[in-house]
Amino acid sequence: MKRWTPWMKNIPRRNSTSSSTTETSVPLDEVNIAVNDTVNTNTNTSTNETKDQIRAVKIQRLSRCISALSNLSIQYNFGVIAPSLLFLDPGDVYDPPSGPAYPVPPRLMESIESWLKSVVFIGAIVGQCSMGVVGDRIGSSRALIVTSVFEFVGSLGCTVLPPMFGWYAYRNQTLNVEDSMTFMYVLLIVFRAIVGIGIGGKYPLASAISAEATDILNVYSSPTNAASSSATSSKEIGNAYVFQAPGAMLPYLIAFLLVSIFGEESIGREKLASTNFQYVLLNFIGLVP
C-alpha cells in the first residue's frame, strides 16, 4: 500500500448508479468533521441526561424532607393544645395556692376548652377544601408556602398571646383578670382556627408534592432504572405519612419532660414566668416545621 501523500486528499470514486462512468471526489476533511460533530452531539446529550437525572434525584430528596416535616407539624399542632391547657390551667387542674395563671369564670370553662380543642378541625376542613384548588391554580409548591404561612401565623399567635395578656393583666391592677383572660381565650380560639386552615391545606399539598417529585424522577431515569424502580407515588406518600405518628406523640412527650424538670409547683399565678416559659417552649416547637 502506498504511503499517504498530500495529493491523495481527494480520492476519485466511481458512481455505481450511473450507466456512464463518472467520478466524484469526497473530501476526507468534511467526513472527519461530520464524524466529530456526531460524537460531540452524542456526548453532550449524554451529559445533559446525567445532569437531569441528578437534578431529579435532588428534587425527590427535597420533597421527601418537605412532606415528612409537613406531616410531623400537622399532628404536632393538632395535639399541642391539650398539654398547653395544663400550663394555662383554665380549669384549675393543678390547684396552686395562688390560683391558676390564666383563669376563666367557671361557667365558661368547659365551653372554652371544647372550642380550643375542636375549632382546629373546622379550620382543617376549610383548608383541605380550599388549598387543593389553590394548588391547581398556582402550583403545589407555591400553595404549600401559602398554607404554611397560615399555620405559622396561627401558631405564632397561640404562642405569644397568653404571655402578653398575662403580663398586661397582672401589671394593671384596675383590670378584672378573669374578664381579660376570657377575651384572651376568645382570641386564642381564632388563632387555633387559622392553624387549622394551614394544617388542612398541608394534607393534599404535601401528598401532591411527593407524587410530582416521583414522577419527575421516573421521567429522567434511564430506561433500565425506570423499569426496575420501586419509587412509586403511593410509596412516597405512605413514607411521608409515617411521620404523623411521632408528630402526634411529641407534644405530650415534651410536656411530660417539662413538668418532670420544673415540677408541678412551677405552674400557677405566683410562678407566672415559669408557666409562660414552659407554655411558650411547647408551642414554639410547632413553629419550626
Disulfide bonds with the S-S distance in Angstrom:
none
